[in-house]
Amino acid sequence: MKDLTEEEFKGMPLRGRGNSSQVYRNILNMQVGKISMVEKHEWKNKYPPTRLARQIEKRYGYKYETTTHAGGLGWVFRRVG
């Protein structure tokens, strides 16, 4: 077993109970002000990852600005709260 510092713990990509995708964990672990893009080739589900952001907003109370890339390359997320 390894002891962790507070910075190491905050920087770890943690996940909750059950199975969740890497995209879900990345959106969930975003810091306020961070901007990320999910490219189309990374996303294999039938619904867009913006739905994940809405689910996280409802469950955890976080706020995101979500947009689709104009060239069709993917989706952009910015955590605002």
N, C-alpha and C positions, 0 to 999 in steps of 0.2 A: 504494500500500500504506500502511496506517495502523498505527502502533505502538499497542499496548494496554497498559494497566496491569493489575496482577494482579486488582484489584477488577472492572474491566470484563470481563476474561476469565471470572471466576467467575460474573458476573451474566448471561452470555450463554446463551440457550437453544440449546445445542449438540446435535447429533445424530451418531450413529455412521455406519458405512458403510451404504449402501443406503437404502431409503425407509422412513420411520417416520412415524406419525401425530403430530399435535400433542399429543394426549392422552398418548401414550407418552413423548414428550419432556418433557412437564410432570411426569409421575410420576417419570421418571428423574432430573430436575434438581431435585427437591424437596430442601430442606434439612431436617435433623433437627428435629423439632418442628413443622413446617409442616403445615397441614391444608388439603386442597383437596376440591372437590366437582365431579364430572362429571355434568352434567344429561343426562337421557334424550335430549333433542333434539340434543345434541352427539355422541351415540354411535350409529353406524349399523350396527355389526357384529352378527352373530348371537350371539356369546358376550359375557359382561359384561367390563367393563374391569378387574375384579378379577383376571382371568386374566393381564392384562398385568403387574400388580403381582407376581404369583407368578413370572412369567417373569423379571422384573427381579431379584427376590430370589434366584433360583437362579443367574443369570448374574453379578450384581455383588455379591451378599452383603448387600444392603440389607434392612431390615426395615420392613414396613408393617402398620398396622392397617386393615383394609378392612371397611366396613359398607355396607348398603343403606339408603337413606332410607325411613322407615316410611310416608311418604305416596306412595312410588313416584316421587319426583322425580328420583332418580339414585343415585349411589354416592359415598361419602365415604372419603377416604384420609388417613391420618396417617403420616408417616415417623417411626419410632421408633428407627431405628439404621442 
